[in-house]
């Protein structure tokens, strides 16, 4: 058995061909990975990277292996590699950028628990420093691990968001009585763990998902201040003021609305000319304005499970539309201008809609064009 003492608290041992970390003589965990294999021809592209986590993502690396790279190291070579990494980490006052987050923070917390004074001194500082990096996967890891609890709410949000967005989010949290957390992908909104989430880029909020009883003037004022917002998902019982909001969020590329008290979509929906995805559901929607035809960038439109009896002819102006979901609406027939949707790939209908005599001719026409009719 080979053994290397990093400092008074950390010892590495090579046992059964595996490198194990011991803290105060107690087994902490097995070293699972050894980074890195950086292509020398690409070395300049790594100059702006600040941490092992960013390099790992750039290389397509996971804890199990580096994607697309095959290499074999002897257990002894891996052991010495881990010893070198941990030694550098200790010599740099536990700088968490030098180790993968999964090891760096759990080990640092363990050192705090066993009384390492250096670890206690830098622990909170390291959390803040990594949050400031703005690297989403690191922020998510720290939050899910409860490390954000070592900071005040203001310290947490201001560390990775610009002042304007942090202030707006704090105000929204106060109104809704919730905490927002980061997700790299806001899809799957109906799942419980995706309520009240944000996505960020360059310290700006670009995605927001929340639930509220009513879309109030105060909430609308906050949303208007999120100047970089591109994705908005929300569930609300009342959204009478939606028409006032839409002209102020023209950068939106994705809008999902779930509301059980929406009778009509505001005409101002036509202002969202950058919109690529529009989903409106709630079982009460009865009317779509002709202004929807201005959404020339729209690729996905879902109006599933509403009370629509007819569609505007301007729907045929959505030349970029690839997916259209009209299922579970009491439509007497499809609007003929659907035949003008030259980019359409999929049309979702229910059995009753597909059986309507007035719609069959349109459906046959679309099928001949290669459109998938999904019932």
Secondary structure, 3 states (H helix, E strand, C coil): CEEEECCCCEEEEEECCEEEEEECCEEEEECCCCCCCCCHHHHHHHCCCCCHHHHHHHCCECCCCECCCCCCCCHHHHHHHHHHHHHHHHHCCCCHHHCCHHHHHHHHHHHHHCCCHHHHHHHHHHHHHHHHCCCHHHHHHHHHCCHHHHCCHHHHHHHHCCHHHHHHHHHHHHHHCCCCEECCCCCCCCCHHHCCEEEEECCEEEEEEEEEEECCHHHHHHHHHCCCCCEEEEEEEECCCHHHHHCCCCCCCEEEEECCCCCECCHHHHHCCCCCEEEEECCCCCECCHHHHHCCCCCEEECCCCCCCCCCHHHHHCCCCCEEECCCCCCCCCCHHHHHCCCCCEEECCHHHHHCHHHHHHHHHHHHCCCEEEC
